[in-house]
Amino acid sequence: MLLYRIANRRYIDELKGEGARLYGGRWNAAGLPVIYTSSHISLAVLEIIANTSLFHLPKHMQLLTLEVSNNATNEEFKQKNLPLDWKEFPSNTSTHLIGDRWLIEKRSLLLKVPSVIITTEHNWLINPLHTEMKKVKIKKIEDFPIDERVLQNLKQ
């Protein structure tokens, strides 16, 4: 399986979940590392735009393509089973509790969750502390500038 992540080139190959550990995210409270990835490149673009201030978007972004072994353990949280407030912004403790429990219990390497942006598409969380982390390999890293037209439209 291929998964995608867009980030500043300084951190693109660090598969430690450090940013999420420092700042938290929709599916984790600060203090717990997790790697957020998307099932499609286009969703990864939307996620970085939605979760990063326009003025803080890195000028030197890169696309990371990860290859995850087909036999890696995984589980899925389906939208119908999530709390009613799972899409709230900023994210809240109900989604943090779900993700934190999954991370701490190390039940699987991967967790498939619906995207708030496009609820029929999915993001995949990777637990960097899971014993199966060796099943995640960097397949490709490439420069990925966001089209200037997109950035100009965001400024308007």
C-alpha positions as a Markdown table, in Angstrom:
| # | Residue | x | y | z |
|---|---|---|---|---|
| 1 | Met | 0.0 | 0.0 | 0.0 |
| 2 | Leu | 1.2 | 3.5 | -0.8 |
| 3 | Leu | 0.6 | 6.4 | 1.6 |
| 4 | Tyr | 1.4 | 10.1 | 1.1 |
| 5 | Arg | 2.6 | 13.0 | 3.2 |
| 6 | Ile | 3.5 | 16.5 | 2.4 |
| 7 | Ala | 5.9 | 18.4 | 4.7 |
| 8 | Asn | 8.8 | 20.8 | 4.9 |
| 9 | Arg | 11.8 | 19.2 | 3.3 |
| 10 | Arg | 13.7 | 19.6 | 6.6 |
| 11 | Tyr | 11.5 | 17.0 | 8.2 |
| 12 | Ile | 10.2 | 14.9 | 5.3 |
| 13 | Asp | 12.2 | 11.7 | 6.1 |
| 14 | Glu | 11.8 | 11.8 | 9.9 |
| 15 | Leu | 9.4 | 9.0 | 10.6 |
| 16 | Lys | 9.1 | 9.7 | 14.3 |
| 17 | Gly | 5.8 | 11.6 | 14.5 |
| 18 | Glu | 7.6 | 14.5 | 16.2 |
| 19 | Gly | 5.4 | 17.3 | 14.9 |
| 20 | Ala | 2.3 | 15.5 | 16.1 |
| 21 | Arg | 4.0 | 14.7 | 19.4 |
| 22 | Leu | 4.8 | 18.4 | 20.0 |
| 23 | Tyr | 1.5 | 20.0 | 18.8 |
| 24 | Gly | -1.1 | 17.2 | 18.7 |
| 25 | Gly | -3.6 | 16.7 | 15.9 |
| 26 | Arg | -7.1 | 15.6 | 15.3 |
| 27 | Trp | -6.4 | 12.0 | 16.4 |
| 28 | Asn | -3.8 | 12.6 | 19.1 |
| 29 | Ala | -3.1 | 14.9 | 22.0 |
| 30 | Ala | 0.3 | 16.6 | 22.3 |
| 31 | Gly | 2.8 | 14.2 | 23.9 |
| 32 | Leu | 2.1 | 11.2 | 21.7 |
| 33 | Pro | 3.9 | 10.7 | 18.4 |
| 34 | Val | 2.0 | 9.7 | 15.3 |
| 35 | Ile | 2.6 | 10.0 | 11.6 |
| 36 | Tyr | -0.3 | 11.4 | 9.6 |
| 37 | Thr | -0.6 | 10.3 | 6.0 |
| 38 | Ser | -3.2 | 10.3 | 3.3 |
| 39 | Ser | -4.4 | 7.7 | 0.8 |
| 40 | His | -4.1 | 10.1 | -2.1 |
| 41 | Ile | -1.7 | 12.9 | -3.0 |
| 42 | Ser | -4.6 | 15.3 | -3.6 |
| 43 | Leu | -5.9 | 14.6 | -0.1 |
| 44 | Ala | -2.5 | 15.2 | 1.3 |
| 45 | Val | -2.4 | 18.6 | -0.4 |
| 46 | Leu | -5.8 | 19.5 | 1.1 |
| 47 | Glu | -4.8 | 18.4 | 4.5 |
| 48 | Ile | -1.6 | 20.5 | 4.5 |
| 49 | Ile | -3.5 | 23.5 | 3.3 |
| 50 | Ala | -6.3 | 23.0 | 5.8 |
| 51 | Asn | -4.0 | 22.5 | 8.8 |
| 52 | Thr | -1.3 | 25.0 | 8.1 |
| 53 | Ser | -1.6 | 28.8 | 8.1 |
| 54 | Leu | -1.0 | 30.2 | 4.6 |
| 55 | Phe | 1.8 | 32.3 | 6.0 |
| 56 | His | 3.4 | 29.2 | 7.6 |
| 57 | Leu | 3.3 | 26.9 | 4.5 |
| 58 | Pro | 6.9 | 25.9 | 3.9 |
| 59 | Lys | 8.4 | 27.2 | 0.8 |
| 60 | His | 10.3 | 24.0 | 0.2 |
| 61 | Met | 7.7 | 21.4 | 0.5 |
| 62 | Gln | 8.2 | 17.8 | -0.5 |
| 63 | Leu | 6.0 | 14.8 | -1.1 |
| 64 | Leu | 6.9 | 11.6 | 0.7 |
| 65 | Thr | 5.6 | 8.4 | -0.7 |
| 66 | Leu | 5.6 | 5.5 | 1.8 |
| 67 | Glu | 5.3 | 1.9 | 1.0 |
| 68 | Val | 3.7 | -0.2 | 3.7 |
| 69 | Ser | 3.8 | -4.0 | 3.6 |
| 70 | Asn | 0.4 | -5.6 | 2.8 |
| 71 | Asn | 0.6 | -7.7 | 5.9 |
| 72 | Ala | 1.0 | -4.8 | 8.3 |
| 73 | Thr | -1.6 | -4.8 | 11.0 |
| 74 | Asn | -4.3 | -2.2 | 10.6 |
| 75 | Glu | -7.7 | -1.2 | 11.8 |
| 76 | Glu | -10.4 | 1.3 | 10.8 |
| 77 | Phe | -12.6 | 3.7 | 12.5 |
| 78 | Lys | -15.7 | 4.1 | 10.4 |
| 79 | Gln | -17.5 | 7.4 | 10.4 |
| 80 | Lys | -20.7 | 5.9 | 11.6 |
| 81 | Asn | -19.0 | 4.7 | 14.8 |
| 82 | Leu | -17.3 | 8.0 | 15.6 |
| 83 | Pro | -18.7 | 10.6 | 18.1 |
| 84 | Leu | -21.0 | 13.2 | 16.6 |
| 85 | Asp | -18.4 | 15.9 | 17.3 |
| 86 | Trp | -15.5 | 14.2 | 15.5 |
| 87 | Lys | -15.3 | 16.9 | 12.8 |
| 88 | Glu | -15.2 | 19.9 | 15.1 |
| 89 | Phe | -12.5 | 22.5 | 14.7 |
| 90 | Pro | -10.4 | 22.7 | 16.6 |
| 91 | Ser | -10.3 | 19.0 | 17.2 |
| 92 | Asn | -11.5 | 17.9 | 20.6 |
| 93 | Thr | -10.9 | 15.4 | 23.3 |
| 94 | Ser | -13.3 | 12.8 | 21.9 |
| 95 | Thr | -11.0 | 12.2 | 18.9 |
| 96 | His | -7.9 | 12.6 | 20.9 |
| 97 | Leu | -9.1 | 9.8 | 23.3 |
| 98 | Ile | -9.8 | 7.5 | 20.4 |
| 99 | Gly | -6.4 | 8.0 | 18.8 |
| 100 | Asp | -4.4 | 8.2 | 22.1 |
| 101 | Arg | -5.9 | 4.8 | 23.2 |
| 102 | Trp | -4.9 | 3.3 | 19.8 |
| 103 | Leu | -1.4 | 4.7 | 20.1 |
| 104 | Ile | -0.8 | 3.6 | 23.7 |
| 105 | Glu | -2.2 | 0.1 | 23.2 |
| 106 | Lys | -0.2 | -0.4 | 20.0 |
| 107 | Arg | -3.0 | -2.6 | 18.7 |
| 108 | Ser | -1.9 | -2.1 | 15.1 |
| 109 | Leu | 0.7 | -0.2 | 13.0 |
| 110 | Leu | -2.0 | 1.6 | 11.0 |
| 111 | Leu | -5.2 | 3.3 | 11.7 |
| 112 | Lys | -7.6 | 4.2 | 8.9 |
| 113 | Val | -9.8 | 7.3 | 9.6 |
| 114 | Pro | -12.1 | 9.3 | 7.5 |
| 115 | Ser | -10.9 | 12.7 | 6.4 |
| 116 | Val | -12.8 | 15.7 | 7.8 |
| 117 | Ile | -12.2 | 17.5 | 4.5 |
| 118 | Ile | -13.6 | 14.7 | 2.2 |
| 119 | Thr | -15.3 | 12.2 | 4.5 |
| 120 | Thr | -15.5 | 9.5 | 1.8 |
| 121 | Glu | -11.7 | 9.5 | 1.6 |
| 122 | His | -9.2 | 8.4 | 4.2 |
| 123 | Asn | -6.2 | 9.4 | 6.2 |
| 124 | Trp | -3.9 | 6.7 | 7.7 |
| 125 | Leu | -2.2 | 7.2 | 11.0 |
| 126 | Ile | 1.1 | 5.3 | 11.5 |
| 127 | Asn | 2.2 | 4.5 | 15.1 |
| 128 | Pro | 6.0 | 5.1 | 15.0 |
| 129 | Leu | 6.4 | 3.2 | 18.3 |
| 130 | His | 4.8 | 0.0 | 17.0 |
| 131 | Thr | 7.0 | -3.1 | 16.6 |
| 132 | Glu | 6.0 | -3.3 | 12.9 |
| 133 | Met | 7.4 | 0.1 | 12.0 |
| 134 | Lys | 10.0 | -1.7 | 9.9 |
| 135 | Lys | 7.2 | -2.5 | 7.5 |
| 136 | Val | 7.1 | 1.1 | 6.5 |
| 137 | Lys | 9.6 | 2.1 | 3.9 |
| 138 | Ile | 10.3 | 5.4 | 2.1 |
| 139 | Lys | 9.7 | 4.8 | -1.5 |
| 140 | Lys | 10.2 | 8.2 | -2.9 |
| 141 | Ile | 10.8 | 11.8 | -1.8 |
| 142 | Glu | 10.3 | 14.6 | -4.4 |
| 143 | Asp | 9.9 | 18.4 | -4.4 |
| 144 | Phe | 6.3 | 19.4 | -4.3 |
| 145 | Pro | 5.6 | 23.1 | -4.8 |
| 146 | Ile | 2.0 | 24.0 | -4.5 |
| 147 | Asp | 0.7 | 25.7 | -7.6 |
| 148 | Glu | 0.9 | 29.5 | -7.2 |
| 149 | Arg | -2.7 | 29.8 | -8.3 |
| 150 | Val | -3.9 | 27.8 | -5.3 |
| 151 | Leu | -1.9 | 30.0 | -3.0 |
| 152 | Gln | -3.2 | 33.2 | -4.6 |
| 153 | Asn | -6.8 | 32.1 | -4.3 |
| 154 | Leu | -6.2 | 31.3 | -0.6 |
| 155 | Lys | -5.0 | 34.8 | 0.0 |
| 156 | Gln | -8.2 | 36.4 | -1.4 |
